[in-house]
Amino acid sequence: MSTRRLPEPGRKQLLVRINAVSLNYRDLAIARGTYPLASKPGLIPASDCAGRVEAVGPDVARFKVCDRVTNAFVPGWISGKVTRSGFARLRGNPCDGVLAEYVLFEEEELIATPGFLTDEEAASTPCAGASAWNALYGGSEPLKPGETVLVQGTGGVAMFALQIAHAGGAAVVVTSSSDKKLERLAAFGMWRGVNYRTHPEWHEEVRRLTDDEGVHITVEIGGPGTLARSIQATRFGGTVSMVGVLTRGQVDPLIFMHRGLTLRSIGTGSREMHEALLRSMDRHRWRPVIDRVYPFEEAPAAFDRIECGGHVGKVIIKATESPS
């Protein structure tokens, strides 16, 4: 823990008192030195947060002091296609993150926190929530009611994808190594679960469940070796949305041509996608799945929780006590 001088907001900037921070696998990889992109030493970690506006600089029009806010993951990516400039300002790497009492934001980075969400719930949405929304609705063939979706695991992106797809009227298949975890997921809208230890060739089981057609959209999050099976589990003309930094392996590109598949790389989502996610949550009244909330002084334990892989949903660090 370190102490820095409290910054003052400049033009179109806001100072936010941070109440909750959520962790992504990306944050763990940066902290452990395994992230694909090098980072500067001494950066404040973490990218996703929620809190209250403490002070505003000149020409701020969208927020006022005491407003509850959540940050968008990619600064400057408001809508449309992503640009390189937004990723050059990502929190946690290459810029300072949000695991702090106060953080200075550009006005464009922030979103109003919906009243029905707690700060812990809102903080879980920027990276994982927007990524899942993009994976399902950001392509040229967005998810339609009655279609099928494959989701891998029970981490943050996976749980958001499950809940988003269920709210959108889709049948969702989830893979996991734990029957106990899969039993819990029925409450969040899972249609069928596949234990990939019981079914090592799990793509065959997914095809069996879908009358040998395969799913319409696969949200590929798994890790080394899963991409080839994800392709086999996806129907002709379907989409494989590849999320995050875990996916590895070589795949013959001709398989996409022969089966009419689309492979999409998901670099999280725009502020517009994030806001669409929040509207869906409001309309359908579903809430993010929170695995555990750790006090600020136990932040290392929160990173350990991500590393052990036992979580279901998002791991949260309570940065400060929310003002009454």
Secondary structure, DSSP 8 states (H G I E B T S, - for coil): ----------TTEEEEEEEEEEE-HHHHHHHHT-SSS---TT-----EEEEEEEEE-TT--S--TT-EEEE-SSTT--SSS--HHHHTT-BTTTB--S-SSEEEEEGGGEEE--TTS-HHHHHTIIIIIHHHHHHHHSSSS---TT-EEEEESSSHHHHHHHHHHHHTT-EEEEEES-HHHHHHHGGGTEEEEEETTT-SSHHHHHHHHTTTS-EEEEEE---BTHHHHHHHHEEEEEEEEEESS--B----THHHHHHT-EEEEE----HHHHHHHHHHHHHHT----EEEEEEGGGHHHHHHHHHHT--SSEEEEE-S----
